Amino acid sequence: MSKDPLEEFLKDPDRRAKAFLVLTGAMILSTILIVIGTIVFILTAIGIINL
């Protein structure tokens, strides 16, 4: 029976740390993009920005 490739990948502490940093960066970036999109939407709905 084959082992889980993700489990094999995360056995190494260096790979686990790198994966953590990448996922944390992706979560921060997605949050920033959501905030920017919300601000642009509100400004467009009010009429300050005409897109």
TAURNOR-V461586 format. One record per backbone hydrogen bond with DSSP energy under -1.0 kcal/mol. NH is the residue of the N-H (numbers start at 1). CO is the residue of the C=O. If there is no record, write none. Layout:
BEGIN
nh=NH co=CO
nh=NH co=CO
END
This chain:
BEGIN
nh=8 co=4
nh=9 co=5
nh=10 co=6
nh=16 co=12
nh=17 co=13
nh=18 co=14
nh=19 co=15
nh=20 co=16
nh=21 co=17
nh=22 co=18
nh=23 co=19
nh=24 co=20
nh=25 co=21
nh=26 co=22
nh=27 co=23
nh=28 co=24
nh=29 co=25
nh=30 co=26
nh=31 co=27
nh=32 co=28
nh=33 co=29
nh=34 co=30
nh=35 co=31
nh=36 co=32
nh=37 co=33
nh=38 co=34
nh=39 co=35
nh=40 co=36
nh=41 co=37
nh=42 co=38
nh=43 co=39
nh=44 co=40
nh=45 co=41
nh=46 co=42
nh=47 co=43
nh=48 co=43
nh=49 co=43
END
